[in-house]
Amino acid sequence: MTGGPQTRLLDERIDSYATHQISGFPVRPGRPLPFGAARVQGGVNFSVYSTHATGVTLVLFQRGEGQPMAELPFPPSFRIGGVYAMTVFGLDPEAIEYAYRIDGPFDPAAGHRFDPHKVLLDPYARLMYGRESWGTASRYPDSAPYRAGIAYDDFDWEGDRPLCLPSRDLIIYEAHVRGFTRHPSSGVRHPGTYAGLVEKIPYLRDLGINCIELMPVFEFDELDNPRRDSVHGQHLYNYWGYNTLAFFAPKAGYAATGLHGMQVDEFKNMVKQLHRAGIEVVLDVVFNHSAEGDERGPTLSFRGLDNCTYYMLTPDGRYYNFSGTGNTLNCNHPVVRGFILDCLRYWAAEFHIDGFRFDLAAILGRSPDGTVLPNPPVIEQLAHDPVLRDCKLIAEAWDAVGLYQVGHFPDYRRWSEWNGRYREGVRRFLKSDMGITGELAMRMSGSADLYRTRGPAASVNFITSHDGFTLRDLVSYNEKHNDANGEGNLDGDYSNYSWNCGVEGPADDPVVRALRDRQVRNAFLILLTSWGIPMLVAGDEVGRSQLGNNNAYCHDGELSWLDWNLVRENSDLFRFVRCAIAFRLAHPALRQIKHHDAEDLPERWFPAVSWHGTMAWEPDWASHNRLVAAMFYAFDGTSHDCVYVAANSYWEELDVELPRLPADAAWRQFADTSAMPPLDVHEPGREPMLTGQSHASVAPRSALALVAGHVRSSNTFHPEERELWPSMPRCG
Amino acid sequence: MAFNATLRVSEETATVRLVGELDVSSAPRFNDLIAEAAGYKLSRLVMLADELTYMSSAGLRCLVFAHQKMPPGVEIMFLGAQPDVAETIKLTGFDRSIVLQEASER
């Protein structure tokens, strides 16, 4: 069919006219789906759900104005079921803000907390106004502090698609959008923004990571922290952002264009540019609680819309607090399930997001009364949702009241988990705890005790995350130092399994400093040679410190921002991490799909993983032993890949016998954390051959990584050797 | 500030002069001119933006609209953009549809 009048006819609806006038605006009954505000021909369709409300009013504001320009009550005929829908004609979507006023019973014991005096934020808001500029107090009155806006959903993606990198190949880099480039040393044109992050993509490519996990980017209020820094007296922030206000809206305060309401476009451009660089985008999402707190908290959205639907309530109508923040979202209520699903579908489809990390995900497994469900509907739905099929789903498999599901989170063959046991096991090994070698071996080989049926990629391995010590602080502090958080150092985790190498905090002693440097390299080498998905925290690759603060959620400043001077000052460490990442990606033996051996081909040299001690093939699991030596091996039918890693947390040097290789192969040294840079690490593919092939020494508190290469008399790299290390596969 | 746009076609070059604020209310006027220009045999579409003071989200989309309306091979130039306008275009990634030249570059 050609264009012209026929096409034009089809473009025009027969219901694009007003049937009513309300408060001076031409309106008609709207369409109940989709929820939220959507552009339709000639106007905007508003749809909001509340099953217990007795009356709903649409509140319209001129952009930036404190008081409403109009309030439009929904007539009874505009309600279908529990959904109030209205199309308002003649609105300029760029010039208005909107909210709702909901009437209904105030009966806390029955779970109802309606308050028609409050102006409420639409849970489906695609844009939020009220915090467009980071750290700037709202110009709006307390009666209506946050409003929704209407976003464009079209974008010039230029063919961009989610990358669909295989999970086993991921190397996740956890970052805070603002903290990543806000420091003056970042040198970007728009510090602390999505656009600033785009300017640092070359750095990420150089480092070699292929997935960035962004700490919360859904709209939150960084100024809702009432505490002050007891040391310096400064106002504290809610810097991390685990206090969501608008789940569908990218944070405007992270956008250079936020003041113009263009954060959606800027965010999408960031995703497009990251994808173009081969980097996936995973979002840290917070569905376990909202920013409304408990009974004492503000009524901003859910509480006033339908409190007993959105929150888990005790029999007497108080808030369950499984999140530690005052309230708990009622994730397995059918309406809330739909909300979560709608939200993630929106981010996957509209923003091309590659995956999600769920904060305190164990809460997603609780029923409305808080009991733990064996088959939680929302977790199952997310696992099998058609739109989310290719998205990575990563659970922080615990909550704030002790439900710890690492290894038994309901996974439906889809979910991965932050492996808390990996973190603890590696930390304890690094500090030379006794009786930990077996634990470390289990963690390095993909935690088969936890994920045998799911494969190593179910385990997101990490030693540090945003929550806790940085890696530099892990080797510099025995105790947390959170005085600046305004809680008398009572906040933050007490179980850090850290060791300060002899001096608490900064040290001038070159011996202490060298030991710390080595311990950091030990950590990275173990992390990046373990089976499972490694995750590192932005800044750890250049030695970022938070001065011993292990709960820096409230600091928007030097303590939290990445100081880019460190890239120059600690270039040796950066090089070590860069090489270790490249090494991992070069070696399929380190990125196995299954825990058990692949097909038993006669040409195989070794099992997929084998354990060794000071004698080859003779691991020592005795409690006093502090050496773990692993050999990882893969064979795809043509190429052999073999990596040997020995980690020694003993304070004496150990001599290890190396597994004997076939006659045409020889051990080459990739890394020795005891060696001074640049000899601590070698570019993958250019590793020098070991002079002695039968034994190697592993220095005190250090780690060694070897790779099997062809026999050569010199240590010069020969390009044909690359055949041993196939390049990383990628899916369509 | 009110928006005004004019189209002039000379040989194989269409020139659209933009004045004022390009937003949701003025975007249709701009798009109509682009559609009109697309009816000519062109090698170049030039948008003169030195008097364009503001560009909203709707305005940004006009650039993509122009890119889509013009036949392949037609060079699309956005000339003399004021710094704020040019920056907005770049930050949101809409500069990939056009050749963008800022006022200071002239």
HADDOCK unambig.tbl for C-alpha pairs under 7 A between the chains (distance, minus, plus):
assign (segid A and resid 94 and name CA) (segid B and resid 24 and name CA) 6.80 0.50 0.50
assign (segid A and resid 195 and name CA) (segid B and resid 91 and name CA) 6.04 0.50 0.50
assign (segid A and resid 257 and name CA) (segid B and resid 88 and name CA) 6.77 0.50 0.50
assign (segid A and resid 262 and name CA) (segid B and resid 57 and name CA) 6.40 0.50 0.50
assign (segid A and resid 265 and name CA) (segid B and resid 92 and name CA) 5.20 0.50 0.50
assign (segid A and resid 266 and name CA) (segid B and resid 91 and name CA) 6.02 0.50 0.50
assign (segid A and resid 266 and name CA) (segid B and resid 92 and name CA) 4.31 0.50 0.50
assign (segid A and resid 269 and name CA) (segid B and resid 92 and name CA) 5.79 0.50 0.50
assign (segid A and resid 269 and name CA) (segid B and resid 93 and name CA) 5.40 0.50 0.50
